[in-house]
Amino acid sequence: MLGSTHGTLTTDFRARVVACGEEPHAIVRSMAAAATEGDLDVSGRPLHAPVPDLDRFFRPQSVAVIGASDSEGRPNTGITRQLIAWAERVGARLHPVHPTRKSVFGLPCAPSVADLPEQVDLAVLLVGDPLPVIEELAQAKVRFAVAFASGFAETGEEGAAAQARLAAAVERSGLRLLGPNTNLNAFEKFRDDLDGPAIALITQSGHQGRPVYTLQELGIRLSHWAPTGNEADLETADFISYFSQCPEVGAIACYVEGLKNGRSFLLAADRAARAGVPVVAVKVGRTETGARMAASHTGKLTGADQVVDAAMRQFGVIRVDGLDELQDTAALLARARKPQADGVVVYSISGGTGAHFSDLATGAGLTLPTLSEEKQRELHQWIPDYLNVANPVDNGGHPVGDWRGRKIIDAILADPEVGVLICPITGPFPPMSDRLAQDLVDAAETTDKLVCVVWGSPVGTEEAYRTTLLGSSRVATFRTFGNCITAVKAYLDHHRFAASYRSPFDEAPRTPSPSFRKAQALMRPGQQLSEHAAKQLLRAYGIRVPREQLVTSAAAAVRAAGLVGYPVVMKASGARLAHKTELGLVKVGLTSASQVRDAYRELTDIARYEGVELDGILVCQMVERGVEMMVGVTQDALFGPTVTVGLGGVLVEVLHDAAVRVPPFGEDQARSMLTELRGRALLEGVRGGSPVDVDALVEVVLRVQRMALELGDDLAELDINPLMVLGRGQGAVALDALAVCR
């Protein structure tokens, strides 16, 4: 973890003069209300995230506590006492509200909201049922409210219905609500003696934010904590959008159990990416058990984890698995300077430690460049010749009695290929470990490059750790190899991502294409299209399909084969026919008229026996010598239409090798999907095979994305399988297709 309060690691941090909270944004009630002409995509969805005006939530001028109490032993009493202390810290006037009390803790108490002496910015509801109070707050023009009460969507169907009624009342009222089922985390005491960019924290479960909150004890600044609870109104996305505009926020740390709305989350992540503010998130629900527990706790839909994972990567959200990773990664990203280079050097006092760490780092995808011969000769001035200094650099024992140790560190940091120096200190070994820690801290003060230390002692009370390392604002100190590697990789990946980020929402289509009008005429609401009709849909969007004809007689099949050209493939075509091969309804490699006639009779006989209704038999051009891929569209409950690409044919069901993206996305993301496939080597040519037309495959993915965006919910499912990708420069052909209309 990065330590201390002295200075800041970020000299080029966003230069903003106005403190966060002093330049309010307009309150926006919903995504649709925020959209103006030109701000909607082709499917009518907003292209920009609204930024709710949360200034007066976090820094109100006046606060009302509904249900305030000073009777000892009552839960509301402790909460009231804490809110009074918080109001004093932020300079707010606090007004207790209770129907039977004249005063609370010596403060005059109003009997109702209507009797408040002034309009208040924030109302804290210490009542079992907040619903009846919402209308009173609206009439008093209260801007924000917090509902602690539980018993809503987290409890099941009845609670979900109660939460829906609460959300509807809040929508009508014009105020913004945090909760229900939230807590006091927003009103915690934050240290005001810490410098540097801060972490803003968002959690759906309050206790899961405690590890990040306690980073303050190690010198890491926190600025906000938003405990979103059940998100009947204000949600994680609202706070990401808001925090990304706050000048003191260097990183946003999130604990997410379920997303309220996938689209709003991506728009918020896009806003943070535009601002260059990293978002680090623990998102539970990777397993069936985790997803079930998340739903029972917050009443949110967890969503298909693969889609969530891909969507986060698209927009630069750094997903980590543990709370320890969350705190370490967020701390590093909040405070570290931009990298000068991607190269990582491991510097250790033990060859075994260096080799172990280097293996882990390389396996995680970090680049460990071999130092030049010239640099190695320089290092050998101070390190014995028999020790390896190529990277990792083994010093055999950091020099204690003279200046050589500092010379070694400075020489490594001076290498232009080196952006990060990591020194794993597996345990305290005074005086060597003490001198090593001090030399690292001193060197870090003179460089723009990142210096990391892994302090491996399980004790953590050593002076070198508690004072020297944590006392430095320029050294990132970790306790485990894994957390250091995770954080450093996230740091390098984030800055690489930020340097080239272009918002896909800026390039999303605003108006329908001519293809859309053609496709609309082919759609059949509530029906699955036949293969022939599905291919017509692909043609409408410029996706190549084989030469083919739909026939209804054996004689017509023979004529069609002559026009298409032998050899041909014959397939049954019907609106409710999905798995033709399993039923024997596909005949491949037919080379003569007699084979075509026999195949026609056999296919129609099988269909009649199986009770399958056909619209005809397809006589298709036979396409060979390519790589079979699959491209498809499915509807995700959180994010809407998603596009998938993977290995096709039978491999799609055997290997499950596929990558997914949420539209809109650009060509770079389409190509990135291919690099994620385990079988990507097939596209490059294996065992003497030639490379295939990757450009054509990418073009198909982008055209399918356009289809998904324009047809929206009307296209429940699309499956192009196989898409035969031919040799380089020869294109790609959709050999089969399935489309389901909603």
Buried (B, 14 or more C-beta within 10 A) or exposed (E): BBBBBBEBBBEEBBEEEEEBBEEEBEBBBEBEEBBEEEBBBBBEBBBBBBBBBBBBBBBBBBBBBBBBBBEEEEEBBEBBBBBBEBBEEEEBBBBBBBEEBEEBBEBEBBEEBEEBEEEBBBBBBBBEEBBEBBEBBBEBEBBBBBBBBBBBBBBEEEBBEBBEEBBEBBBEBEBBBBBBBBBBBBBBEBEEEBBBBBBBBBBBBBEBBEBBBEBBEBBBBBBBBBBBBBBBBBBBBBBBBBBBBBBBBBBBBBBBBBBBBBBBBBBBBBBBBBBBBBBBBBBBBBEEEBBEBBBEBBBBBBBBBBBBBBBBBBBBBBBBEBBBBBBBBBBBBBBBBBBBBBBBBBBBBBBEBBBBBBEBBBEEEBBBBEBEEEBBEBBEEBBEEEBBBBBBBBBBBBBBEEEBBBBBBBBBBEBEBBBBBBBBBBEBBEEBBBBBBBBBBBBBEEBBBBBBBBBBBEEEEBEBBBBBBBBBBBBBBBBBBBBBBBBBBBBBBBBEBBEEBEBBBEEBBEEBBEBBEBBEEBBEEEBBBBBBBBBBBBBBBEBBBBBBBBBEEBEBBBBBBEEBEBBBBBBBBBBEBEEBEEBBBBBBEBEEBEBBBBBBEBBBEBBEEEEBEBBBBBBBBBBEEBBBBBBBBBBBEBBBBBBBBBBBBEBBEEEEBBBBBBBBBBEEBBBBBBEBBEBBEBBEBEEEBEBBBBBBBBBBBBBBBBBBBBBBEBBBBBBBBBBBBBBBEBBBBBBBBBBBBB
